[in-house]
């Protein structure tokens, strides 16, 4: 019988991983099997792992053994077998995928745009992660930009709804937005959208990434982490934390004091730094993109949300393309190698890791 494989990580030590072989899943009535084809690997995937328990990310794709986890990825997959009405072999979809060769799904509400996975174990999980978009019905799909889409699209969607949430009353009087991990894709996607608003946008990054981050042209100013105290203490400031550094948060709270009017935790890329509690002054608040997505779906309808996102993506894609060196790895061994590199923080900011499985 044909074999399949899965890359599992140790949930207590994310740098420990193993490849687990198995049999290719066979669909029951109402199910389909996807062959995972092309995925991206970014710091966002590390965030899924670090917050796997708190945000239930480990539950989307059950691991082979207790103590193991399957880190969710975004990418493209092809339907290879189907017993689900409305879903046909040969269709190509974009969506949330396991670090595996195959995924069995239970398609619900299939239409020209795609379907949702209604597998019982995903029923209570955040619904945006259960959608699979057909490339033939996806307004944002561009065949010649698949690599950019697997790298940026989930991140840029977070950027899109984050910038929208900040503009939708979320600034609370701030005249300056400071983003940590400013060289990250989510951060500079957000910064590019905030340039449309009447606020100063400041990026914080490591000293080795300041040149790259400045060259993006998304920020009014770029500071290294050791220069945080150069920020004036008179400007009402919203801090958008994409690094999860407790030490950096403490410095900002102490330096800015009452001028810090918002502290928004978006992602955690440092494995030893979970979102901090109150440090005096404003309380850190976790931003969860699906919440704003649900709000705007109610405001604009799903088609309206998709249209606005598609327009924003097409404006941003040339910038992403200009500042990304796509590196394509292959197979399960390539996926394992890239995971270790990204999880250990050794991947360069210009490098976009795509894995052809």
GUZA-817248 format. One line per 10 residues: number of its first residue (from 1); their letters; for each residue x, y, z of C-alpha. Coordinates in Angstrom, 2 decimals, decimal comma, padded with zeros to 5 digits. Each point is the difference from the previous one (the first is absolute). Example, Ala and Ser with C-alpha at 12.3 -4.5 7.8 and 13.67 -1.06 7.14 Angstrom:
BEGIN
1 = as = 012,30/-004,50/007,80 ~ 001,37/003,44/-000,66
! end
This chain:
BEGIN
1 = xxxxxxxxxx = 000,00/000,00/000,00 ~ 001,19/003,53/-000,71 ~ 001,54/001,82/002,94 ~ -000,45/003,45/001,46 ~ 002,10/001,98/002,49 ~ -000,35/002,62/002,69 ~ 002,53/002,30/001,68 ~ -000,75/000,02/003,75 ~ 001,69/002,25/002,56 ~ 000,47/-000,41/003,73
11 = xxxxxxxxxx = -002,41/002,47/001,62 ~ 002,44/000,60/002,86 ~ 003,02/000,49/-002,28 ~ -000,99/001,31/-003,42 ~ 003,44/-000,62/-001,47 ~ -000,45/-003,74/000,46 ~ -001,88/-001,52/-002,92 ~ -000,49/-003,35/-001,66 ~ -001,47/-001,30/-003,23 ~ -002,80/-002,52/000,52
21 = xxxxxxxxxx = -001,00/-002,25/-002,89 ~ -003,46/-001,44/-000,50 ~ -002,55/-001,02/-002,59 ~ -001,69/002,41/-002,37 ~ -003,43/000,77/001,46 ~ -003,04/-001,44/-001,77 ~ -003,12/002,19/-000,08 ~ -003,26/-001,19/001,49 ~ -003,31/001,10/-001,46 ~ -000,14/003,82/000,09
31 = xxxxxxxxxx = 003,77/000,38/000,28 ~ 002,85/000,96/-002,32 ~ 003,77/-000,43/000,13 ~ 002,36/002,87/-000,77 ~ 003,60/-000,42/-001,08 ~ 001,94/002,84/001,60 ~ 002,09/001,58/-002,74 ~ 001,66/003,33/000,80 ~ 000,23/001,74/003,39 ~ 001,72/002,96/001,59
41 = xxxxxxxxxx = 001,98/000,05/003,23 ~ 000,30/003,27/001,93 ~ 000,19/001,32/003,55 ~ -003,80/-000,11/-000,03 ~ 000,21/-003,78/000,16 ~ 002,23/000,28/003,06 ~ -002,72/002,15/001,58 ~ -002,54/-002,76/-000,66 ~ 002,26/-002,44/001,85 ~ 000,86/002,30/002,91
51 = xxxxxxxxxx = -003,68/000,83/000,52 ~ -001,18/-003,47/-000,99 ~ -001,71/-000,75/003,29 ~ -001,32/003,47/000,79 ~ -001,59/000,49/-003,43 ~ -000,73/-003,68/-000,74 ~ 002,21/-000,08/-003,10 ~ 001,15/-003,53/000,87 ~ -003,58/-001,24/-000,32 ~ -000,43/000,61/-003,73
61 = xxxxxxxxxx = 002,20/-002,94/-000,99 ~ 000,25/-002,73/002,66 ~ 003,52/-001,31/000,55 ~ 001,00/-003,67/-000,28 ~ 001,15/-000,26/003,64 ~ -000,72/001,76/003,31 ~ 002,41/002,87/000,63 ~ 000,47/000,62/-003,71 ~ -001,46/002,83/-002,06 ~ -000,61/000,69/-003,68
71 = xxxxxxxxxx = 000,87/003,61/-000,81 ~ -002,67/001,47/-002,32 ~ 001,20/001,38/-003,33 ~ -001,63/002,02/-002,77 ~ 000,26/-001,08/-003,59 ~ -001,46/-001,79/-002,99 ~ -001,29/-003,55/-000,27 ~ -001,65/-002,08/-002,71 ~ -003,08/-002,20/000,37 ~ 001,17/-003,53/-000,85
81 = xxxxxxxxxx = -003,06/-002,00/001,06 ~ -003,53/001,04/000,90 ~ -003,23/-001,55/001,20 ~ -001,43/003,43/000,79 ~ -002,61/001,49/-002,36 ~ 001,23/003,19/-001,64 ~ 003,69/-000,72/000,56 ~ 001,88/-001,59/-002,87 ~ 003,48/-001,50/-000,44 ~ 002,33/002,43/-001,72
91 = xxxxxxxxxx = -001,32/003,10/001,76 ~ 002,65/002,18/001,62 ~ -000,65/001,76/003,30 ~ 001,72/002,49/002,27 ~ -000,35/-000,32/003,74 ~ 001,18/-001,21/003,41 ~ 002,00/-003,19/-000,32 ~ 001,96/-002,43/002,19 ~ 003,76/-000,63/-000,40 ~ -000,93/-003,21/-001,78
101 = xxxxxxxxxx = -000,28/-001,54/-003,41 ~ -003,79/-000,44/000,24 ~ -003,07/001,36/001,77 ~ -003,45/-001,57/000,22 ~ -002,83/002,54/000,18 ~ -003,81/-000,06/000,17 ~ -001,07/002,74/-002,44 ~ -003,09/002,00/000,90 ~ -001,88/002,64/-001,99 ~ 002,09/-000,45/-003,18
111 = xxxxxxxxxx = -000,48/002,70/-002,61 ~ 001,97/001,80/-002,69 ~ 002,19/001,66/002,65 ~ 000,94/-003,13/001,92 ~ -001,15/-001,91/003,05 ~ 000,40/-000,28/003,76 ~ 001,36/-002,97/001,90 ~ -002,81/-001,24/002,24 ~ 002,02/-002,77/001,64 ~ -001,38/-000,44/003,55
121 = xxxxxxxxxx = 003,27/000,82/001,77 ~ 000,11/003,42/-001,74 ~ -003,61/000,97/000,66 ~ 000,74/002,11/003,09 ~ 003,25/001,52/-001,34 ~ 000,20/003,51/-001,54 ~ -001,91/-000,23/-003,27 ~ 002,30/002,13/-002,22 ~ 002,62/-002,74/000,22 ~ -002,43/-002,61/-001,34
131 = xxxxxxxxxx = -000,55/001,61/-003,42 ~ 001,61/-001,34/-003,17 ~ -000,08/002,32/-003,02 ~ -000,10/-001,43/-003,51 ~ 002,60/001,72/-002,15 ~ -002,59/000,20/-002,78 ~ -002,36/002,06/002,17 ~ 002,43/002,02/002,13 ~ 000,10/003,68/-000,91 ~ 003,43/000,44/001,60
141 = xxxxxxxxxx = 001,63/-002,98/-001,75 ~ 002,81/000,69/-002,46 ~ 001,63/-003,07/-001,49 ~ 003,34/001,75/-000,50 ~ 000,07/001,10/003,64 ~ -000,72/-003,27/001,79 ~ 003,28/000,19/001,90 ~ -000,78/003,51/001,23 ~ -003,47/-001,11/001,00 ~ 001,17/-002,94/002,12
151 = xxxxxxxxxx = 002,53/002,29/001,69 ~ -001,99/003,19/000,42 ~ -003,71/-000,54/-000,40 ~ -000,83/-001,30/003,51 ~ 002,38/002,56/001,50 ~ -001,32/002,82/-002,14 ~ -003,55/-000,91/000,90 ~ 001,00/000,45/003,63 ~ 001,65/003,29/-000,99 ~ -003,16/001,03/-001,84
161 = xxxxxxxxxx = -002,41/-000,66/002,87 ~ 002,47/001,36/002,59 ~ 000,43/003,31/-001,83 ~ -003,77/000,11/-000,50 ~ -000,62/-000,64/003,71 ~ 002,44/002,74/000,99 ~ -001,71/002,42/-002,38 ~ -003,42/-001,15/001,20 ~ 000,33/001,72/003,37 ~ 002,91/-002,13/001,16
171 = xxxxxxxxxx = 002,59/002,77/000,20 ~ -001,76/001,59/002,97 ~ 001,59/003,37/-000,63 ~ 003,47/-001,23/-000,95 ~ 001,96/002,22/-002,35 ~ 002,79/-002,53/-000,40 ~ 000,00/-003,75/-000,61 ~ 003,11/-001,95/000,99 ~ 000,39/-003,52/-001,39 ~ 002,52/-002,52/001,31
181 = xxxxxxxxxx = 001,52/-002,70/-002,21 ~ -000,27/002,66/-002,72 ~ 001,88/-002,07/-002,58 ~ -002,64/-002,74/000,19 ~ -002,51/-000,38/-002,79 ~ -003,01/000,60/002,23 ~ 001,55/003,16/001,43 ~ 000,93/001,68/-003,24 ~ -003,27/-001,03/-001,62 ~ -001,77/001,79/002,85
191 = xxxxxxxxxx = 002,33/002,99/-000,26 ~ -000,68/000,35/-003,73 ~ -003,74/000,24/000,71 ~ 000,40/002,37/002,95 ~ 001,73/002,48/-002,28 ~ -003,49/000,86/-001,23 ~ -000,86/001,27/003,48 ~ 001,10/003,20/001,66 ~ 002,46/-001,57/002,44 ~ 003,77/-000,34/000,23
201 = xxxxxxxxxx = 001,05/-003,60/-000,59 ~ 003,18/-001,13/001,78 ~ 001,65/-003,38/-000,44 ~ 002,12/-001,72/002,65 ~ 002,40/-002,71/-001,09 ~ 003,37/-001,55/000,76 ~ 003,07/002,01/-000,95 ~ 000,83/-002,52/-002,73 ~ -003,40/000,55/-001,67 ~ -000,20/003,80/000,10
211 = xxxxxxxxxx = 001,34/000,49/-003,54 ~ -002,45/-002,50/-001,50 ~ -002,91/001,42/001,97 ~ 000,80/003,61/-000,91 ~ 000,27/-000,94/-003,68 ~ -003,58/-001,30/000,02 ~ -001,27/003,59/000,06 ~ -002,97/-000,97/002,21 ~ 001,14/001,78/003,14 ~ 000,42/003,66/000,81
221 = xxxxxxxxxx = 002,85/-001,03/002,29 ~ 001,89/-003,20/000,80 ~ 001,75/-000,48/003,34 ~ 002,07/-002,87/001,33 ~ -001,25/-001,54/003,21 ~ 002,78/001,59/002,02 ~ -001,13/003,46/-001,17 ~ -003,60/-000,27/001,25 ~ 000,58/002,75/002,54 ~ 000,61/002,43/-002,88
231 = xxxxxxxxxx = -003,79/000,16/-000,38 ~ -001,33/003,26/001,37 ~ -002,24/-000,37/003,04 ~ -002,63/002,56/-001,03 ~ -001,67/-001,73/-002,96 ~ -002,98/-002,29/000,77 ~ 001,17/-003,40/-001,20 ~ -001,50/-003,35/-000,94 ~ 002,43/-002,90/000,30 ~ -000,61/-002,93/-002,34
241 = xxxxxxxxxx = 002,03/-002,95/001,24 ~ 000,92/-002,63/-002,58 ~ 003,08/-001,28/001,83 ~ -001,31/-000,94/003,44 ~ 003,05/001,28/001,86 ~ -000,83/000,58/003,65 ~ 003,14/002,08/000,50 ~ -000,84/002,31/-002,90 ~ -003,56/000,44/001,27 ~ 001,31/000,92/003,43
251 = xxxxxxxxxx = 002,39/002,60/-001,43 ~ -002,78/001,59/-002,07 ~ -002,40/000,12/002,94 ~ 002,61/001,55/002,27 ~ 001,23/002,50/-002,62 ~ -003,32/001,16/-001,44 ~ -002,12/-000,17/003,14 ~ -003,43/001,56/-000,51 ~ 000,85/000,80/-003,64 ~ -000,44/-003,72/-000,75
261 = xxxxxxxxxx = -003,74/-000,16/-000,69 ~ -000,20/-003,46/-001,64 ~ 002,03/-003,17/000,29 ~ -001,10/-002,57/-002,56 ~ 001,50/-003,49/-000,07 ~ -000,20/-001,51/-003,49 ~ 002,56/-002,75/-000,22 ~ 002,71/-001,75/001,95 ~ 003,16/-000,99/-001,86 ~ 002,27/-000,36/003,05
271 = xxxxxxxxxx = -000,71/-003,40/001,53 ~ 000,99/001,15/003,51 ~ -002,25/003,05/000,01 ~ -003,70/-000,52/000,46 ~ -002,26/003,09/000,03 ~ 000,59/001,87/003,21 ~ -002,58/001,13/002,50 ~ -000,51/003,53/001,22 ~ 003,29/001,81/000,58 ~ -001,54/003,17/001,34
281 = xxxxxxxxxx = -002,02/002,37/-002,14 ~ -001,88/-001,31/-003,02 ~ -000,79/-003,72/-000,03 ~ 001,29/-002,11/-002,91 ~ -002,83/-001,37/-002,14 ~ 000,28/-002,95/-002,36 ~ -001,16/000,68/-003,57 ~ -001,76/-002,95/-001,62 ~ -000,53/000,58/-003,72 ~ -003,16/-002,16/-000,38
291 = xxxxxxxxxx = -001,82/002,31/002,42 ~ 000,46/003,04/-002,26 ~ -000,70/-002,17/-003,03 ~ -003,37/-000,98/001,44 ~ -000,81/003,63/000,76 ~ 000,81/001,15/-003,53 ~ -001,84/-002,94/-001,55 ~ -003,04/001,31/001,84 ~ 000,70/003,57/-001,12 ~ 000,93/-000,65/-003,63
301 = xxxxxxxxxx = -001,10/-003,55/-000,79 ~ 002,49/-002,70/-000,96 ~ 000,22/001,21/-003,60 ~ 000,68/003,54/001,16 ~ 002,74/-001,19/002,35 ~ 001,58/-002,11/-002,76 ~ -000,11/002,91/-002,44 ~ 001,67/002,40/002,45 ~ 002,66/-002,55/000,87 ~ 000,65/-000,78/-003,67
311 = xxxxxxxxxx = 000,48/003,69/-000,76 ~ 002,40/000,42/002,94 ~ 001,92/-003,14/-000,99 ~ 000,57/001,19/-003,55 ~ 001,39/003,28/001,31 ~ 002,32/-001,80/002,39 ~ 001,18/-002,91/-002,21 ~ 002,56/002,01/-002,03 ~ 001,65/001,16/003,24 ~ 000,12/-003,57/001,28
321 = xxxxxxxxxx = 001,45/-001,23/-003,26 ~ 002,69/002,68/-000,04 ~ 001,24/-000,83/003,50 ~ -000,30/-003,79/000,05 ~ 002,51/-002,60/-001,15 ~ -002,08/-003,13/-000,45 ~ 001,86/-003,16/000,93 ~ -001,68/-003,27/-000,97 ~ 000,79/-003,17/001,95 ~ -001,36/-003,42/-000,85
331 = xxxxxxxxxx = -001,56/-002,96/001,73 ~ -000,42/-000,97/003,64 ~ 003,71/000,37/000,74 ~ -000,07/003,52/-001,44 ~ -003,04/000,84/002,14 ~ 001,75/-001,27/003,14 ~ 003,14/001,99/-000,78 ~ -001,89/003,22/-000,67 ~ -002,13/-000,41/003,14 ~ 003,13/-000,30/002,14
341 = xxxxxxxxxx = 001,51/003,08/-001,66 ~ -003,09/002,17/000,43 ~ -000,81/-001,24/003,52 ~ 003,55/000,71/001,15 ~ -000,21/003,55/-001,36 ~ 002,88/-000,37/-002,43 ~ -001,91/000,79/-003,20 ~ 000,94/003,31/-001,66 ~ -002,83/002,56/-000,37 ~ 000,24/000,07/-003,81
351 = xxxxxxx = -000,25/-003,78/-000,25 ~ -003,40/-001,40/-000,84 ~ -000,06/-003,74/000,69 ~ -002,28/-001,99/-002,28 ~ -000,10/-003,79/000,15 ~ -001,09/-002,12/-002,96 ~ -001,30/-003,23/001,46
! end
